[in-house]
Amino acid sequence: MQDKSMKFVLSLEYDGSVYYGWQKQRSVLTVQECVEIAFSKIANHKVDVICAGRTDQGVHAIKQIAHFDTNTIRSNNIWLKGVNSLLPYNITVLWIREISSDFNARFSALSRSYRYIILNKSRRSSFMTKYYYYVRDILDIKKMQYSARFLLGRHDFTSFKSSGCQSLSPNRKIISLLVYHLNDFVIIDITANSFLYHMVRNIVGCLVSIGLSKQNINWTKIVLYNKNINKMYSTVPPQGLYFLSASYPDCYAIL
C-alpha cells in the first residue's frame, strides 16, 4: 500500500442482456455493481468505477471507457488478470493502465458513439435475438440516409428524449449519423458530444418510420423543430443498441 492515490483508466465490453443497465440499483443486477465488486477484491478496499456512458437495461457495450481511484499497488497485468478472473463471463475488461489524476471517463469525453443493429428480412431468425431488433418489412435505406442529415449539428433534441430524462439542457451536437446495409442487417452509427435519455433509440425509431414509408423523408426535420416530447413514433427496443466508444483529448492517449 501507499499513501498516494492513483487513477486507472480501463476499457470493457459487456453483454447487457441480463443486466438492468450500467448504474447500480437496489435489488437488481447491474454492470457497475459487478465491476466494482471485482476491482474491490483486487484492491482490498471499496472501489467506485465511473464510466463514459451509462447504458440502460439490455444495452450492450463494445468499448466502454471507465476509471477508478486506488492507493493499492498492482501491475497492469495483475489488475487485468485478477479482475477478469472475478467477473462473470459476459463482462470483460480489455485493457487497463494508470492515467493522470485530472482524467474523468465521463466529463473528459469529447464524444460518445453508439451503434444500432436491425435485422431486416422477410423471415425472422431464431438466433442471437438478444442482440438486434427485427424488422420484417424492407427498409428504404436511401430515405433513412436523407432524413438523417437533418439531425446533424447542434440542435434542441427535446423531441428525441424520453420523459425520464434528467438533463438540464436538451441541446446536443450530433457529429455523424450513418445508415448502411451489411448483408441482412441495417446498421445505424451515431456520434454526438453526449446523449439525452433514450435519444439514440428514439432517433432510430423515427428513421425506421421513414424507412418503412410511414412518414415522408422530411419528417425528421419536422419532428426535430416541433420540440414535442410526446412522440409520434415508437422507441426501438434496447437489445439492438451498443455503446461503441468514447473519444478524449489527445493528451490522454486513449485509442
C-alpha positions as CSV (number, residue, x, y, z in Angstrom):
1,M,0.0,0.0,0.0
2,Q,1.0,3.6,-0.4
3,D,-0.5,7.0,0.6
4,K,-0.6,8.5,-2.9
5,S,-3.8,7.9,-4.7
6,M,-3.6,6.7,-8.3
7,K,-6.1,6.8,-11.1
8,F,-6.6,4.0,-13.6
9,V,-8.5,4.0,-16.9
10,L,-9.9,0.8,-18.5
11,S,-11.9,-0.4,-21.4
12,L,-14.5,-3.1,-21.1
13,E,-17.1,-4.9,-23.1
14,Y,-20.3,-6.5,-21.9
15,D,-23.4,-8.3,-23.0
16,G,-26.1,-6.2,-21.4
17,S,-29.0,-8.7,-22.0
18,V,-29.1,-10.0,-18.4
19,Y,-28.3,-6.7,-16.7
20,Y,-30.5,-3.8,-15.5
21,G,-28.2,-1.3,-17.2
22,W,-24.8,0.1,-16.0
23,Q,-25.8,2.1,-12.9
24,K,-26.0,0.4,-9.5
25,Q,-29.5,-0.1,-8.3
26,R,-31.0,-1.9,-5.3
27,S,-32.2,-5.5,-5.6
28,V,-31.2,-5.9,-9.4
29,L,-28.1,-6.9,-11.1
30,T,-26.1,-4.2,-12.9
31,V,-22.8,-4.0,-14.7
32,Q,-21.3,-1.3,-12.4
33,E,-22.0,-3.5,-9.4
34,C,-20.2,-6.5,-10.8
35,V,-17.2,-4.4,-11.9
36,E,-16.9,-2.6,-8.6
37,I,-17.1,-5.8,-6.6
38,A,-14.4,-7.4,-8.7
39,F,-12.0,-4.4,-8.5
40,S,-12.7,-4.0,-4.8
41,K,-11.5,-7.6,-4.2
42,I,-8.2,-7.0,-6.1
43,A,-7.7,-3.6,-4.4
44,N,-8.6,-4.7,-0.9
45,H,-10.8,-1.7,-0.5
46,K,-14.1,-0.3,-1.9
47,V,-13.7,0.9,-5.5
48,D,-16.0,3.2,-7.3
49,V,-16.0,2.9,-11.1
50,I,-17.2,5.7,-13.3
51,C,-18.0,5.1,-17.0
52,A,-18.1,7.3,-20.1
53,G,-21.7,6.5,-21.0
54,R,-24.3,4.8,-18.7
55,T,-26.2,2.2,-20.6
56,D,-29.8,1.1,-20.0
57,Q,-31.2,-2.3,-19.3
58,G,-30.5,-4.7,-22.2
59,V,-28.0,-2.4,-23.9
60,H,-24.5,-3.7,-24.7
61,A,-21.0,-2.2,-24.9
62,I,-18.2,-2.9,-27.2
63,K,-15.6,-0.5,-25.8
64,Q,-16.9,1.2,-22.7
65,I,-14.3,3.5,-21.0
66,A,-14.2,3.8,-17.2
67,H,-11.9,4.9,-14.4
68,F,-11.3,4.4,-10.7
69,D,-9.0,5.6,-8.0
70,T,-6.9,3.5,-5.7
71,N,-3.8,3.6,-3.5
72,T,-3.2,-0.1,-4.0
73,I,-0.1,-1.0,-6.0
74,R,-0.7,-3.7,-8.6
75,S,0.8,-4.1,-12.0
76,N,-1.4,-3.5,-15.0
77,N,-1.3,-7.3,-15.8
78,I,-2.3,-8.2,-12.2
79,W,-5.2,-5.8,-12.4
80,L,-6.3,-7.2,-15.7
81,K,-6.0,-10.9,-15.0
82,G,-7.3,-10.5,-11.5
83,V,-10.5,-8.6,-12.3
84,N,-11.3,-10.8,-15.3
85,S,-11.0,-13.9,-13.2
86,L,-13.6,-12.5,-10.9
87,L,-16.1,-11.0,-13.4
88,P,-18.9,-13.0,-14.9
89,Y,-18.4,-14.4,-18.4
90,N,-20.4,-11.6,-20.1
91,I,-18.3,-8.7,-18.8
92,T,-14.6,-8.5,-19.9
93,V,-12.0,-5.8,-19.1
94,L,-10.0,-5.4,-22.3
95,W,-7.1,-3.2,-21.0
96,I,-6.2,-1.1,-18.0
97,R,-3.5,1.5,-17.3
98,E,-2.7,4.3,-15.0
99,I,-3.7,7.8,-16.1
100,S,-3.3,11.4,-14.9
101,S,-5.3,12.4,-11.9
102,D,-7.4,15.0,-13.8
103,F,-8.9,12.4,-16.1
104,N,-12.6,11.6,-15.8
105,A,-14.2,8.9,-18.0
106,R,-17.4,10.8,-18.1
107,F,-16.5,14.5,-18.0
108,S,-13.3,14.4,-20.0
109,A,-15.1,12.7,-23.0
110,L,-15.4,14.8,-26.2
111,S,-17.9,12.5,-27.8
112,R,-19.6,9.2,-27.5
113,S,-20.6,6.7,-30.2
114,Y,-23.4,4.2,-30.4
115,R,-24.4,1.5,-32.9
116,Y,-27.9,0.2,-33.5
117,I,-28.4,-3.1,-35.4
118,I,-31.6,-4.1,-37.2
119,L,-32.1,-7.5,-38.8
120,N,-34.2,-6.6,-41.9
121,K,-35.5,-9.5,-43.9
122,S,-38.9,-11.1,-44.6
123,R,-38.3,-14.1,-42.3
124,R,-37.2,-13.8,-38.7
125,S,-34.1,-15.6,-37.4
126,S,-34.0,-18.0,-34.4
127,F,-30.5,-16.9,-33.4
128,M,-29.0,-14.1,-31.5
129,T,-32.3,-12.4,-30.8
130,K,-31.0,-10.5,-27.8
131,Y,-28.5,-8.6,-30.0
132,Y,-30.6,-7.0,-32.7
133,Y,-34.1,-5.6,-33.5
134,Y,-36.0,-7.5,-36.1
135,V,-37.9,-5.5,-38.8
136,R,-39.8,-7.7,-41.3
137,D,-40.7,-5.2,-44.0
138,I,-37.7,-4.0,-46.1
139,L,-36.4,-0.5,-45.1
140,D,-35.7,2.1,-47.7
141,I,-32.1,3.0,-46.8
142,K,-31.9,6.0,-49.1
143,K,-34.9,7.6,-47.4
144,M,-33.3,7.0,-44.0
145,Q,-30.0,8.4,-45.1
146,Y,-31.6,11.5,-46.5
147,S,-33.6,12.1,-43.3
148,A,-30.7,11.5,-41.0
149,R,-28.9,14.6,-42.4
150,F,-31.4,16.9,-40.7
151,L,-30.2,15.8,-37.3
152,L,-26.5,16.7,-37.9
153,G,-25.1,19.6,-35.9
154,R,-26.2,21.3,-32.7
155,H,-29.9,21.3,-32.0
156,D,-32.5,21.2,-29.3
157,F,-33.4,17.4,-29.2
158,T,-36.4,17.7,-26.9
159,S,-38.4,15.7,-29.5
160,F,-35.9,12.8,-29.1
161,K,-35.7,12.5,-25.4
162,S,-37.9,10.4,-23.1
163,S,-39.9,11.6,-20.2
164,G,-37.4,10.2,-17.6
165,C,-34.6,12.5,-18.9
166,Q,-32.9,14.5,-16.1
167,S,-30.5,16.5,-18.3
168,L,-30.6,20.3,-17.6
169,S,-30.4,21.1,-21.3
170,P,-31.8,19.4,-24.4
171,N,-29.1,20.8,-26.6
172,R,-26.7,18.3,-28.1
173,K,-24.4,18.1,-31.1
174,I,-24.6,15.1,-33.5
175,I,-21.2,14.8,-35.2
176,S,-22.0,11.9,-37.5
177,L,-25.0,9.7,-38.3
178,L,-24.5,6.9,-40.7
179,V,-27.1,4.4,-42.0
180,Y,-25.9,1.5,-44.1
181,H,-26.5,-2.1,-45.2
182,L,-24.5,-5.1,-44.1
183,N,-26.0,-8.3,-45.7
184,D,-29.4,-8.7,-44.0
185,F,-28.6,-6.0,-41.4
186,V,-29.3,-2.3,-41.3
187,I,-26.7,-0.5,-39.2
188,I,-27.1,3.0,-37.7
189,D,-23.9,4.5,-36.2
190,I,-24.3,7.8,-34.4
191,T,-21.7,10.0,-32.6
192,A,-22.5,13.1,-30.5
193,N,-20.9,15.1,-27.8
194,S,-23.4,13.4,-25.4
195,F,-26.9,12.0,-25.5
196,L,-30.2,12.5,-23.8
197,Y,-32.2,9.7,-22.2
198,H,-33.3,7.2,-24.9
199,M,-32.1,9.7,-27.6
200,V,-30.5,7.1,-29.8
201,R,-33.4,4.7,-29.6
202,N,-35.8,7.5,-30.4
203,I,-33.8,8.7,-33.4
204,V,-33.7,5.1,-34.7
205,G,-37.4,4.8,-34.2
206,C,-38.1,7.9,-36.2
207,L,-35.8,6.8,-39.0
208,V,-37.4,3.3,-39.1
209,S,-40.8,5.0,-39.6
210,I,-39.4,6.9,-42.6
211,G,-37.7,3.8,-43.9
212,L,-41.0,1.9,-43.8
213,S,-42.6,4.9,-45.7
214,K,-45.0,5.6,-42.9
215,Q,-43.7,9.2,-43.0
216,N,-42.1,11.3,-45.7
217,I,-38.4,12.0,-46.0
218,N,-38.7,15.4,-44.4
219,W,-40.5,14.2,-41.3
220,T,-37.3,14.0,-39.2
221,K,-36.8,17.8,-39.7
222,I,-40.5,18.4,-38.7
223,V,-40.1,16.3,-35.5
224,L,-36.9,18.0,-34.6
225,Y,-38.2,21.5,-34.8
226,N,-41.6,20.8,-33.2
227,K,-39.7,20.1,-29.9
228,N,-42.6,17.9,-28.7
229,I,-41.7,15.2,-26.2
230,N,-45.0,13.4,-27.0
231,K,-43.6,11.2,-29.7
232,M,-45.4,10.2,-32.9
233,Y,-43.0,7.2,-33.4
234,S,-42.0,4.1,-31.5
235,T,-38.9,3.9,-29.3
236,V,-37.0,0.9,-30.6
237,P,-36.1,-1.8,-28.1
238,P,-32.8,-1.9,-26.2
239,Q,-31.3,-5.2,-27.4
240,G,-30.1,-3.7,-30.8
241,L,-28.1,-0.9,-29.1
242,Y,-24.4,-1.0,-28.4
243,F,-22.1,1.6,-26.8
244,L,-19.3,1.7,-29.3
245,S,-16.6,4.0,-27.9
246,A,-15.8,7.5,-26.4
247,S,-13.2,10.0,-27.7
248,Y,-10.9,12.1,-25.5
249,P,-8.3,14.8,-25.9
250,D,-5.1,13.6,-27.3
251,C,-3.2,14.3,-24.1
252,Y,-4.9,11.2,-22.6
253,A,-3.8,8.9,-25.4
254,I,-6.9,6.8,-25.3
255,L,-7.5,4.9,-28.5
